[in-house]
Amino acid sequence: MYGKVMAKLEVLYNSECPICDKEIKHYEKISSGKILYTPISPASLGSWGISEGQAAEKLHARLDGKTMVGVDAFLEIWSRLPYYRVLSRIVKMPPIKFVANIVYSKFLAPILFGLHRSRQKRVPKNDA
């Protein structure tokens, strides 16, 4: 596996979520340009083929035409980051990944998405 060049991973994330944005900024800082981080916007959504709500609901990543969502997206990111590679290997173990998917899909993602929707209701968008 030595000498193998990894394709550039693209990550679509919710920059309006303070927690999401802080986490992605941290990843960006340590990823040495190996990962392309793209905030959700009308322009960025076009090539992903998903709605703004779907994009904000869970983290999305794309590699060589394959889209990963949620825990799978995190695992792909972590596998490319120093310090996180070990975490990626651990979370990939079937029993741990099973629990991680439940925790992310049933608790963390819905809570963060709910907070995102609350923020959107408080801040009116300019329709001009």
N, C-alpha and C positions, 0 to 999 in steps of 0.2 A: 504494500500500500504506500510505500515511500515514493516520493516523486510524483504522486498523482495530483493533478491540478483540479481543485474543486471549482465547479461552475459558480458564478455569482448568484447568490441568493437574493431575492427581492422580498421585502417585508412591507406590507400595507398595515398601517397602524393609526389609531385614533389620537391625534396630537391634541385634541380638545379635552381629553381625559388627563388630568394632572398626574395620576399614578402611571398610566400607560406612557405618557410623554416622558416622564422622569426615567422610567425603566428603559425605554428605547434610547434615550440620550446616553444613558450609562453603557448600553450595548454598543452604541455607535462609537463611543469614546475608546472602547477596547477592541473593536473589530478590525482596526487597521484598514478600512476601506474595502474589506472583503464582502460586505453586505450592503445592499442598497436599501435604505429606509425611506419609504414614501408615505407622507401623511395622507389621510383620506381627503379627497377633494373631488369635485365633479370631474375635473380633468383626469385624475388618476384612476377613478372608478371605471372609466370607459374600457380600458384594456383588461380589467379583472372580471368583467361580466357579472358583477354583483351590485346590489343596492347599497346606499349609504348606511342603512340600518344593519344590513348583513355584515358590512365591513366593520362597523362600530361594535357590533355584538361580540365578536371574537377576533382574535389576532389571526391574520392571514399571511402566508408566505408562499412563494412560488419559485420553483427551481426546474429548469428544463421543461417548461410547460406543465408541470405537475403542481397543483395547488394543495397546500396543507393548511389545516385550520386548527385553532386551539392548541392543545398539548403537542400535537405533531409539529405545528409551526414553531413552538418554543424549542422543541427538541432539535429541530433543524438549525435554529439560530445557535443554541447552546453548543452544538457539536462543532461550531466554527469559532468559538470564543475561548480565549485562555481562561482558566479557572472553572469554566462552566462545562468543559468537555467531560469531566468526571461526573458531574451532575447529570448530564445527558445520558451517559452510559447507565447510571443507576436508575433513572426514571424510565428508560427504555425496557427495563426488566418487566415481563408481563404482569405480575401482580401489582407492582408499583405503578406502572402505566395505567392499569385498569382503575386504580384508586385516584390517580392524578386526573384522569379524564372525568371521573364523577365529581371530584372537588371543583375542577375548573368549570365544567359544563353546568353543573347544578347549583353552584354557590358563587364562585368568584366572578365568572363572566356575567351572570345575571345581575349581580350587585353592581358591578362597574357600569354595565349598560344602563341599569336603572338610574344611577347617579348621572350618567351622561344625558339621558332623556330629561331628567329634572333640570340640569344646567341649560339645556336647549330651550326649555319652556320659560326659564327666567330671563334669558338673553334673546330678545327679538332679533331676527335676521333682517337685514336691510333688503327690501324688495326693489330698490331703485335700480 
